[in-house]
Amino acid sequence: MKKTSTGRKSKTSTKRAGNREFVIITYLFVAVFIMMMGYFAYFQVFKSEDFINSPYNTRQNTFAEHVVRGEILSSDEKVLAQTVVGEDGSESRYYPYGAMFAHAVGYDSNGKSGIESFGNFNLLRSHAFFLEQVINGIQDKKNPGDNIVTTLNYSLQETAYQALGSNRGAVVVLDTATGKILAMVSKPDFDPNSIASQWESIISNTDSENSVLVNRVTQGLYPPGSTFKILTTLEYMRENSNYQDYSYDCQGSITMENTEIHCYANAVHGAEDLQASFAKSCNTSYANIGLSLNRTKFAGLCRELLFDADLPVPYPFNKSSFVLDKSSNTDQVTQMAIGQGETLVTPMHMALITSAIANNGTLMRPYIIDHTENYRGVTVKNYKPSVYSTLISEGEAGKLQELMSLVVSEGTGSQLNGQSYQAAGKTGSAEFSNVKGESHAWFTGYASTEEKGSIAVTVIVENGGAGSTAAVPIAKQVFDTYFAQ
């Protein structure tokens, strides 16, 4: 009889199958381990700061038990916030310039805001020399926290703050080539040194839109008025390659169905082309232009320029709104074309659009932390400029630059003409109530020199009237200060 090998083969096959399963399980564990390590590295590099800065993260209190909160400095090393340690070891946060940097720097009492909030992780880390930290630990002493050096220009901030005066409103200044936030002023304001004692009275104000805690630069929603004509013009040029042939005869007012549009102060501009309509900010001409536009395409343009979208800013913000579709009636379209009606925008949003135009269509991501350093001034981390998006083409930016230059040389921004710098911009007067003559004053524009490059400035003065008389002088003071430095 022949001996059978069936049993031996069965055992061998079983062993091979077992080995194969073992290899598969091993590979699965290795793959899971690699993915976990990859996510851990990703978390450490990209997400850890977000989680640590979260107000729901109780680890922040643990950091504060071992680290004295670091300082916040202007770009020229002026101390904007510091922790004062008493002889008994008590700590209090002190803001040397009081309300002047209130919304930009924020507060560290009854919660946090501004840089004090989104820079919290940096301020509660310590990069003091290792041995110094060891000795402090042995002696049960706190380590000195790292400092934040901001992009804020002290002279520009002071100028903007003083120029806005007792008016309600906002001023924001951006470096168009880098995205650095050079100044940020919002009024009414508060003194962060006394916010703890005033907290109950502040939060008892049920009118949240008018609260002193609202940063009007990023959270204030206003009708843009004639500054919106920048977008109306861009859409008209996109739809009409022969835009230079546009002509209109302004008689100071125009009635379309049940809608009557007036030019500011009922001015009669007469025969105009597109350039003159823009420079003189002719409402009737732009109402006429608005009715000629493809509403779907116009809505698409506004979305491209960040309407109804998140803004790339580190501060809490409100989305700007633009409501237009095929069903919009004549009144809605004409009001929209001149920046009235349901269109609302924040000053920061207008500054971003203006900055992109000045930067040949490219929007740089705005940022306000330049670098962090340890308490001895040794740099820990640098924050570098980065491109956010190309909002419009270089050719379109060039056309808008020409039109905005005409506003200064021939139109409503003439106070900026003939300076040591080249300025361009758009004024606006935005009605916000049914009372005749009540309007917010706007200016958004930029100025440049070969030596210092270009900065964008956006100003709104609540109930200020005409942009040319209330907002332009504020922008001029900011430009004068910057280019004189």
C-alpha positions as CSV (number, residue, x, y, z in Angstrom):
1,M,0.0,0.0,0.0
2,K,1.1,3.6,-0.7
3,K,1.5,5.9,2.2
4,T,-0.7,9.0,2.0
5,S,0.7,12.5,2.6
6,T,-2.7,14.2,3.0
7,G,-2.3,14.9,6.7
8,R,1.2,16.4,6.2
9,K,-0.1,18.7,3.4
10,S,-3.0,19.8,5.5
11,K,-0.8,20.7,8.4
12,T,1.5,22.7,6.0
13,S,-1.4,24.5,4.5
14,T,-2.8,25.4,7.9
15,K,0.6,26.7,9.0
16,R,1.0,28.8,5.9
17,A,-2.5,30.2,6.3
18,G,-1.7,31.1,9.9
19,N,1.5,32.8,8.9
20,R,-0.4,34.8,6.2
21,E,-3.0,35.9,8.8
22,F,-0.2,36.9,11.2
23,V,1.5,39.0,8.5
24,I,-1.8,40.7,7.6
25,I,-2.5,41.5,11.2
26,T,1.0,42.8,11.7
27,Y,0.8,45.0,8.6
28,L,-2.6,46.3,9.8
29,F,-1.1,47.2,13.2
30,V,1.9,48.9,11.5
31,A,-0.4,50.9,9.2
32,V,-2.5,52.0,12.1
33,F,0.6,52.9,14.1
34,I,2.0,55.0,11.2
35,M,-1.4,56.7,10.7
36,M,-1.5,57.5,14.4
37,M,2.0,58.9,14.4
38,G,1.3,60.9,11.3
39,Y,-1.8,62.4,12.9
40,F,0.1,63.1,16.1
41,A,2.8,65.0,14.0
42,Y,0.1,66.8,12.1
43,F,-1.7,67.8,15.4
44,Q,1.5,69.0,16.9
45,V,2.5,71.2,13.9
46,F,-0.9,72.5,12.8
47,K,-3.6,71.9,15.4
48,S,-2.2,71.9,18.9
49,E,-2.2,75.7,19.1
50,D,-5.8,75.9,18.1
51,F,-6.8,73.4,20.8
52,I,-4.7,75.0,23.5
53,N,-6.1,78.4,22.6
54,S,-9.7,77.1,22.8
55,P,-11.6,78.7,25.8
56,Y,-12.9,75.2,26.6
57,N,-9.3,73.8,27.2
58,T,-8.7,73.7,30.9
59,R,-5.0,73.1,30.3
60,Q,-4.6,76.9,29.9
61,N,-5.1,77.3,33.7
62,T,-2.3,74.7,34.2
63,F,0.1,76.7,32.1
64,A,-0.7,79.9,34.0
65,E,0.2,78.1,37.2
66,H,3.8,77.7,36.0
67,V,4.4,80.7,33.7
68,V,4.0,84.4,34.1
69,R,2.1,85.6,31.1
70,G,4.4,87.3,28.5
71,E,4.2,90.8,27.0
72,I,2.5,92.0,23.9
73,L,4.6,94.5,21.9
74,S,4.2,96.8,19.0
75,S,6.4,96.4,15.9
76,D,8.7,99.1,17.4
77,E,8.9,97.3,20.7
78,K,6.5,99.5,22.7
79,V,4.8,97.4,25.5
80,L,1.1,97.1,24.8
81,A,0.3,94.6,27.5
82,Q,2.3,93.2,30.4
83,T,1.9,91.3,33.7
84,V,2.8,93.1,36.8
85,V,3.9,90.9,39.7
86,G,3.4,92.2,43.2
87,E,5.7,91.6,46.2
88,D,3.2,89.0,47.4
89,G,3.3,87.2,44.1
90,S,0.0,88.5,42.9
91,E,-0.3,89.1,39.2
92,S,-2.3,91.8,37.3
93,R,-2.5,92.5,33.6
94,Y,-1.6,96.1,32.7
95,Y,-2.2,97.9,29.4
96,P,0.1,101.1,29.2
97,Y,-1.9,102.7,26.4
98,G,-5.4,102.0,27.8
99,A,-8.2,102.1,25.2
100,M,-6.0,103.0,22.2
101,F,-5.2,99.3,21.4
102,A,-8.3,97.9,23.1
103,H,-9.8,95.9,20.3
104,A,-6.5,94.9,18.6
105,V,-4.7,93.7,21.8
106,G,-7.9,92.7,23.6
107,Y,-8.3,92.0,27.3
108,D,-7.5,89.2,29.8
109,S,-10.2,89.5,32.3
110,N,-13.7,87.9,32.3
111,G,-12.6,85.9,29.4
112,K,-10.2,86.9,26.6
113,S,-10.3,88.8,23.4
114,G,-8.0,90.0,20.6
115,I,-4.4,88.9,20.7
116,E,-4.8,88.0,24.3
117,S,-7.2,85.3,23.1
118,F,-5.7,83.9,19.9
119,G,-2.1,84.5,21.1
120,N,-2.8,82.8,24.5
121,F,-0.7,79.7,23.7
122,N,2.3,81.9,22.8
123,L,2.1,84.0,25.9
124,L,1.8,81.0,28.3
125,R,4.9,79.2,26.9
126,S,8.3,79.8,28.2
127,H,11.5,79.5,26.2
128,A,13.8,80.8,28.9
129,F,17.1,79.0,29.1
130,F,16.7,75.3,30.1
131,L,18.8,75.5,33.2
132,E,17.0,78.7,34.3
133,Q,13.7,76.8,34.0
134,V,15.1,74.0,36.1
135,I,16.3,76.3,38.8
136,N,12.9,78.1,38.9
137,G,11.2,74.8,39.2
138,I,13.4,73.8,42.2
139,Q,12.7,77.2,43.8
140,D,9.0,76.9,43.0
141,K,9.1,80.1,40.9
142,K,7.2,80.7,37.7
143,N,9.1,80.9,34.4
144,P,8.8,84.1,32.3
145,G,6.4,83.7,29.4
146,D,7.3,84.4,25.8
147,N,6.5,87.8,24.3
148,I,4.4,88.5,21.2
149,V,5.8,91.2,18.9
150,T,2.9,92.4,16.7
151,T,2.8,94.0,13.3
152,L,1.0,97.0,14.8
153,N,2.7,100.3,14.1
154,Y,2.4,102.5,17.2
155,S,2.5,105.8,15.3
156,L,-0.2,104.7,12.8
157,Q,-2.4,103.4,15.6
158,E,-2.1,106.6,17.6
159,T,-2.8,108.7,14.5
160,A,-5.8,106.7,13.5
161,Y,-7.1,106.7,17.1
162,Q,-6.8,110.5,17.5
163,A,-8.1,111.2,14.0
164,L,-11.3,109.2,14.6
165,G,-11.7,111.3,17.8
166,S,-15.1,111.0,19.5
167,N,-16.8,109.5,16.4
168,R,-18.1,106.0,16.3
169,G,-16.6,104.0,13.6
170,A,-13.4,102.1,12.6
171,V,-10.1,102.5,10.9
172,V,-7.9,99.6,9.6
173,V,-4.5,99.8,7.9
174,L,-2.9,96.9,5.9
175,D,0.4,96.5,4.2
176,T,-0.8,95.4,0.8
177,A,2.4,93.4,-0.1
178,T,2.5,91.3,3.1
179,G,-0.9,91.4,4.7
180,K,0.5,92.9,8.0
181,I,-2.2,94.6,10.0
182,L,-0.5,97.9,10.8
183,A,-3.4,99.6,12.7
184,M,-6.8,98.7,14.0
185,V,-9.1,101.1,15.7
186,S,-12.8,100.7,16.7
187,K,-14.9,103.1,18.6
188,P,-16.7,103.3,21.0
189,D,-14.0,101.5,23.0
190,F,-13.1,100.5,26.5
191,D,-10.1,100.6,28.9
192,P,-8.9,97.0,29.4
193,N,-7.3,98.1,32.6
194,S,-10.7,98.6,34.2
195,I,-12.8,96.1,32.3
196,A,-13.1,93.8,35.3
197,S,-14.8,96.5,37.5
198,Q,-17.0,97.7,34.6
199,W,-17.9,94.2,33.3
200,E,-21.4,94.1,34.7
201,S,-22.4,97.5,33.3
202,I,-20.9,96.6,29.9
203,I,-22.7,93.3,29.5
204,S,-26.0,94.7,30.9
205,N,-26.3,96.7,27.6
206,T,-28.7,94.5,25.6
207,D,-28.0,96.3,22.4
208,S,-25.2,94.0,21.3
209,E,-24.5,95.8,18.0
210,N,-23.6,99.0,19.9
211,S,-21.6,97.3,22.6
212,V,-18.1,98.7,23.3
213,L,-16.8,95.1,23.0
214,V,-17.8,94.9,19.4
215,N,-14.7,95.2,17.1
216,R,-16.3,97.3,14.3
217,V,-13.3,96.6,12.0
218,T,-14.3,92.9,11.7
219,Q,-17.8,92.7,13.2
220,G,-19.4,96.0,12.2
221,L,-21.8,95.5,9.3
222,Y,-22.6,98.6,7.3
223,P,-24.1,99.5,3.9
224,P,-21.0,100.2,1.8
225,G,-22.5,103.1,-0.1
226,S,-20.5,104.2,-3.1
227,T,-17.4,102.2,-2.1
228,F,-19.4,99.3,-3.5
229,K,-19.2,100.9,-7.0
230,I,-15.8,99.3,-7.2
231,L,-17.6,95.9,-7.6
232,T,-20.4,97.3,-9.8
233,T,-17.7,98.8,-12.1
234,L,-15.7,95.6,-12.3
235,E,-18.8,93.5,-13.2
236,Y,-19.7,96.1,-15.9
237,M,-16.2,95.9,-17.4
238,R,-16.3,92.1,-17.4
239,E,-19.6,92.1,-19.3
240,N,-18.8,94.9,-21.7
241,S,-15.4,94.9,-23.5
242,N,-16.4,98.3,-24.9
243,Y,-16.9,99.8,-21.4
244,Q,-14.8,102.9,-22.5
245,D,-17.7,103.8,-24.8
246,Y,-20.2,104.1,-21.9
247,S,-22.0,107.4,-21.7
248,Y,-24.7,108.8,-19.5
249,D,-26.3,112.2,-18.9
250,C,-26.8,112.9,-15.2
251,Q,-29.6,115.2,-14.2
252,G,-29.2,114.7,-10.5
253,S,-32.0,112.2,-10.0
254,I,-33.6,109.4,-11.9
255,T,-37.0,107.6,-11.4
256,M,-37.3,103.9,-12.4
257,E,-40.7,102.4,-11.8
258,N,-41.4,103.3,-8.1
259,T,-37.7,104.0,-7.3
260,E,-36.1,107.5,-7.2
261,I,-32.4,107.7,-7.0
262,H,-30.6,111.0,-6.2
263,C,-26.9,111.9,-6.6
264,Y,-25.4,113.1,-3.3
265,A,-26.6,116.6,-2.5
266,N,-28.7,116.4,-5.8
267,A,-25.6,117.3,-7.8
268,V,-26.1,117.4,-11.5
269,H,-23.0,115.9,-13.2
270,G,-24.2,116.2,-16.8
271,A,-22.6,114.1,-19.6
272,E,-20.3,111.4,-18.2
273,D,-18.3,108.4,-19.4
274,L,-17.5,105.5,-17.0
275,Q,-14.4,107.1,-15.6
276,A,-16.3,110.4,-14.7
277,S,-19.2,108.4,-13.3
278,F,-16.8,106.6,-10.9
279,A,-14.7,109.7,-10.0
280,K,-17.7,111.8,-9.3
281,S,-19.5,108.9,-7.6
282,C,-22.7,109.4,-9.7
283,N,-25.6,107.5,-8.2
284,T,-27.9,107.9,-11.2
285,S,-25.3,106.6,-13.6
286,Y,-24.6,103.6,-11.5
287,A,-28.3,102.8,-11.1
288,N,-28.4,102.8,-14.8
289,I,-25.4,100.5,-15.0
290,G,-26.8,98.1,-12.4
291,L,-29.9,97.5,-14.4
292,S,-27.8,96.4,-17.4
293,L,-25.9,93.7,-15.5
294,N,-26.4,90.0,-15.5
295,R,-27.6,89.4,-12.0
296,T,-26.4,85.8,-11.7
297,K,-22.9,86.8,-12.9
298,F,-22.8,89.8,-10.6
299,A,-23.7,87.6,-7.6
300,G,-20.9,85.3,-8.6
301,L,-18.4,88.1,-8.7
302,C,-19.4,89.2,-5.2
303,R,-18.9,85.7,-3.9
304,E,-15.5,85.6,-5.5
305,L,-14.7,88.8,-3.6
306,L,-15.7,87.2,-0.3
307,F,-19.3,88.2,0.2
308,D,-21.2,85.7,2.2
309,A,-17.9,84.0,3.0
310,D,-15.5,83.6,5.9
311,L,-12.8,86.3,6.1
312,P,-9.2,85.1,6.5
313,V,-8.6,87.1,9.7
314,P,-7.6,85.9,13.2
315,Y,-10.4,88.0,14.9
316,P,-14.1,87.1,15.3
317,F,-15.9,88.5,12.2
318,N,-19.3,88.9,10.7
319,K,-19.9,87.8,7.1
320,S,-20.7,90.5,4.6
321,S,-24.0,90.0,2.8
322,F,-25.1,90.5,-0.8
323,V,-28.6,89.6,-1.9
324,L,-29.3,89.5,-5.6
325,D,-30.9,87.0,-7.9
326,K,-33.1,86.7,-11.0
327,S,-36.2,87.6,-9.0
328,S,-34.8,90.9,-7.6
329,N,-36.9,93.9,-8.6
330,T,-35.8,97.2,-10.0
331,D,-35.7,98.9,-6.6
332,Q,-33.4,96.1,-5.2
333,V,-31.1,96.2,-8.2
334,T,-30.6,100.0,-8.3
335,Q,-30.1,100.2,-4.6
336,M,-27.6,97.3,-4.7
337,A,-25.6,98.9,-7.6
338,I,-24.9,102.0,-5.4
339,G,-24.2,100.0,-2.2
340,Q,-27.5,100.4,-0.5
341,G,-30.4,98.2,0.2
342,E,-29.6,94.8,1.8
343,T,-25.9,94.9,1.0
344,L,-23.8,95.0,4.2
345,V,-20.0,94.9,4.6
346,T,-17.4,95.1,7.3
347,P,-14.6,97.7,7.1
348,M,-12.0,94.8,7.2
349,H,-13.7,93.3,4.1
350,M,-13.5,96.5,2.2
351,A,-9.8,96.8,3.2
352,L,-9.1,93.3,1.9
353,I,-10.7,94.1,-1.5
354,T,-8.7,97.4,-1.6
355,S,-5.5,95.7,-0.7
356,A,-5.9,93.1,-3.4
357,I,-6.5,95.8,-6.0
358,A,-3.4,97.6,-4.9
359,N,-1.4,94.3,-5.0
360,N,-2.4,93.6,-8.6
361,G,-5.2,91.3,-7.7
362,T,-3.5,89.1,-5.1
363,L,-4.8,89.2,-1.6
364,M,-2.2,88.4,1.1
365,R,-3.5,86.7,4.2
366,P,-3.8,89.4,7.0
367,Y,-1.9,88.7,10.1
368,I,-1.0,90.7,13.3
369,I,1.6,88.5,15.1
370,D,5.0,89.2,13.5
371,H,7.1,86.9,15.8
372,T,7.4,85.5,19.3
373,E,10.5,85.8,21.4
374,N,11.6,84.8,24.9
375,Y,11.8,87.3,27.6
376,R,15.4,88.1,26.7
377,G,14.5,89.0,23.1
378,V,15.6,85.8,21.4
379,T,13.3,84.9,18.5
380,V,11.2,81.7,19.0
381,K,9.0,81.8,16.0
382,N,8.6,84.0,12.9
383,Y,5.2,84.5,11.1
384,K,5.7,85.1,7.4
385,P,3.5,86.6,4.7
386,S,1.4,84.2,2.7
387,V,-0.9,84.5,-0.3
388,Y,-4.6,83.9,0.5
389,S,-6.1,84.1,-3.0
390,T,-6.0,85.9,-6.3
391,L,-9.3,87.7,-6.2
392,I,-9.1,89.4,-9.6
393,S,-6.8,89.3,-12.5
394,E,-3.8,91.6,-12.8
395,G,-5.4,93.4,-15.8
396,E,-8.6,94.0,-13.9
397,A,-6.7,95.3,-10.9
398,G,-4.8,97.7,-13.2
399,K,-8.1,99.1,-14.6
400,L,-9.5,99.6,-11.1
401,Q,-6.3,101.3,-10.0
402,E,-6.7,103.8,-12.8
403,L,-10.3,104.6,-11.9
404,M,-9.4,104.9,-8.2
405,S,-6.6,107.3,-9.0
406,L,-9.1,109.5,-10.9
407,V,-11.1,109.8,-7.6
408,V,-8.1,111.5,-6.1
409,S,-7.0,113.6,-9.1
410,E,-10.4,114.6,-10.4
411,G,-13.1,113.5,-8.0
412,T,-14.3,113.2,-4.4
413,G,-10.9,112.2,-2.9
414,S,-9.1,115.4,-4.0
415,Q,-7.7,116.1,-0.6
416,L,-5.2,113.3,-1.2
417,N,-4.0,114.8,-4.5
418,G,-0.5,116.4,-4.8
419,Q,1.1,114.6,-1.8
420,S,4.5,113.1,-1.5
421,Y,2.8,109.7,-2.1
422,Q,0.5,108.5,-4.9
423,A,-3.0,107.8,-3.5
424,A,-6.1,106.2,-5.0
425,G,-9.4,105.2,-3.5
426,K,-13.1,105.5,-3.4
427,T,-15.4,107.5,-1.1
428,G,-18.8,106.7,0.0
429,S,-21.9,108.1,1.8
430,A,-24.1,105.2,3.0
431,E,-27.6,106.0,4.1
432,F,-28.7,103.9,7.1
433,S,-32.1,105.3,8.0
434,N,-35.2,106.9,6.5
435,V,-34.1,110.3,7.9
436,K,-32.9,112.5,5.2
437,G,-29.2,113.4,5.5
438,E,-28.3,110.5,7.9
439,S,-25.4,108.6,6.4
440,H,-22.2,106.9,7.3
441,A,-19.0,108.3,5.8
442,W,-16.6,105.9,4.0
443,F,-13.2,105.9,2.4
444,T,-11.3,102.9,1.2
445,G,-8.0,103.4,-0.7
446,Y,-4.3,103.0,-0.8
447,A,-1.1,105.0,-1.2
448,S,2.4,104.2,-2.2
449,T,6.0,105.4,-2.7
450,E,8.9,103.5,-4.3
451,E,10.8,103.6,-1.0
452,K,8.0,102.4,1.4
453,G,5.7,100.4,-0.8
454,S,1.9,100.5,-0.5
455,I,-0.6,100.5,2.4
456,A,-4.4,100.2,2.3
457,V,-6.6,102.3,4.6
458,T,-10.3,101.8,5.2
459,V,-12.3,104.3,7.3
460,I,-15.9,104.5,8.3
461,V,-17.4,107.3,10.4
462,E,-20.8,106.5,11.7
463,N,-23.3,109.2,10.8
464,G,-20.4,111.2,9.5
465,G,-22.2,112.4,6.3
466,A,-20.0,112.6,3.2
467,G,-17.0,110.4,2.8
468,S,-15.1,113.2,1.2
469,T,-15.4,115.5,4.2
470,A,-15.4,113.0,7.1
471,A,-13.5,109.9,6.1
472,V,-10.9,111.1,3.6
473,P,-9.2,113.5,6.2
474,I,-8.7,110.6,8.6
475,A,-7.1,108.5,5.9
476,K,-4.9,111.4,4.9
477,Q,-3.6,111.7,8.4
478,V,-2.7,108.0,8.4
479,F,-1.0,108.2,5.0
480,D,0.9,111.3,6.1
481,T,2.2,109.6,9.2
482,Y,3.2,106.4,7.5
483,F,5.1,108.0,4.6
484,A,6.8,110.6,6.9
485,Q,8.4,107.8,9.0
